[in-house]
Amino acid sequence: MDMPRWAFYLLAISAGLIGGIGDAFLNQWAKHGGRWWWIGGGYLSWIVALTLFLLMLKKGPLAHCVILFLVSNCIFIIAVSNLVFHEDISAQKWAGIILAIVAIVIMESG
């Protein structure tokens, strides 16, 4: 990796967050429909997120890129679904989220 590790993580988190914004826009469109800017914003956000993901692939190994992107995306979506859309998250889902985060910490600490 030819960039500092913190910059790679920042790129991964940014890509995941922007992808999560796209997910939230598309969820809003799917639930309430009719508004073209929800679906347009969702697609535009995902184009930006995938562009950032491509930059990640240039800077790091595939496994790290995919895991960091997906975990940052999932964490953002969980927060948005709970805080904005008021969707319930079961104890089993919380356990899975915690296990995924622990797995990433173990993978990245080696």
N, C-alpha and C positions, 0 to 999 in steps of 0.2 A: 504494500500500500504506500503510495508516494505522497499522500496527504496526511496531515496530523490526524490521530485517532479521533480527537474531539470534533474535528471538522467532518469526518466521515459520519459520526453519530449525529451531528447536527443536520447533515444532509439527509440521513435516514429518517430522523424525526420529522423534519420538514416535509419530506415526501409522504410519510404516513399521515401527517396532520392534514395536508392538502387533499390527499385521497379521502380522508375521513370527512372533510368538508363536502367533497363531491358526493360521498355516500349519504350524508345528511340532506343535501339538496335533492338527490334522487328519491330518498325516502319521503321527503315532503311532497314531491310531485306525485309519487305513487299513492300516498294516503289521501291527498287532497285534490290532485289532478288539475288539469286545465291551465296551469300557469306555465308558459313557455320558458320563463327565466329560471324556474327551478330545474327543469331538465337541461337547459342550456348551461346553467351554472355548474350542474353536476358533471356534465361531459367536459366542460372547459377545465374544471378542477382536476378531473382525472387525466386529462392530457398533460397538464402541468406536473401532476404527481408521477406519471409514467416517464416523463422527460427527466425528472430528478432521479427516478429509479435507474434509468439508463446511465446517468452520470455516476450513480453508485456502482453500477456494474463495471464501469471503467476503472474504479478506484479500489474495489475489494472483491473478495471471492463470492461466488454466487450464493452459497449457503448463508453467509453472513448478511448479504444484501436482502435476500428474501425474508429471513427471519426478522431482521431489524425493521424492515418496511412493514411487514404484517403485524408485528407486535405493536409498533407505534400507532398503526392504523386502528387496530382493535381497541387499544386503550382509549384512544380519542372517541371512537364510536360508542364504547361503553359509557363514557362520561356524557356524551351528547344524548344517547338514548335514555339515560337515567335522569339527567338534569333538564334537558330541553323537551324531550318527548314523553317524559314521565312513564317510561316502560319499566316493568319490574325485572330484576335480575335475580334468579334463584340462587340458593346456596351452592348447588351443584355447578352452576356457571361460574360463580365466584371462585370455587375451588379449581376449576379448569384454568381460569385466568391467572390465578396465583401460581399454579404449576407451570404454566407457559413462561411466566416471567422468571421463575426460579431456573427453568431450563436454559433460558437465554443468558442469565448471569453465569451459570456454570459453563456454558459454551464459550462465552466471551472472556471469561477469566483465565482460560487456559492458554 
